[in-house]
Amino acid sequence: GEAWVESGRQRLRMVGGNLYIIPTDLPFSAGCETAAEKIFFHINLLLPDGRDPAAEWKEILCLPYKKERYERLAETCKKEGVFAELTLRQMLLEDLIEAMKSHPLTEERSRYSPAVRKAVHYMLEHLSLGLTVEELAEQIPCSSRMLAKRFRKETGKSVGQYLDDLIWAEAKRRSTSCAMPGLICPPPRRSMPRSPFLKTRWTNLPG
């Protein structure tokens, strides 16, 4: 059939031999007048500070995909067991790496000032809801007022908001399993619809 995917003004015809990557939180719709064979994965890539690097992409990516690799991917999807699951995960991560080569992502943290980088590092090492701006400022050292102002300017969040996101990311990390330290990569979900936004974070954690 004539399959398609669109987001905003972007509309792409989905054809064989292509890989389509839909970035995090990008609104999209897809369909087909009749039926189309496809394999769809939903993958979360979260860095230790809670960011999903793929969120930086603001449009759907369309990349060429070799027939032999597609056939291997399709065959791996049919298999059960740990080895098949790890092989599938490896292939998907390799595909993301290739996408990042042609569509480079900015390393946000590298643009942070030394004071903000030190603050983020300390927060990662001492996750606690009771951590205050004053405590962070003592570790740098600098004034709490200067740190709060610089932190919001560079990260777009207050220290408290950033800390909340870190704690949430750590909670999700502990609720999933992954063989790659520093990267949350739950087993890929093989489904078509995207999950709706979770209004209440904590009550939706697995378990």
Buried (B, 14 or more C-beta within 10 A) or exposed (E): EEBBBBBEEEEBEBEEEBBBBBBBEBEBEBEBEEEBEEEBBBBBBBBBBBBBBBEBBEBBBBEEBEEEEBEBBEEBEEEEEEEBBEBBBEBBBEBBEBBBEEBEEEEBBEEBEEBBBBBBEBBBEEEEEEBEBEBBBEBBEBEBEEBBEBBBEBBEEEBBEBBBBBBBBBEBBEEBEBEEEEBBBBBBEEEEEBEEEEEEEEEEBEE
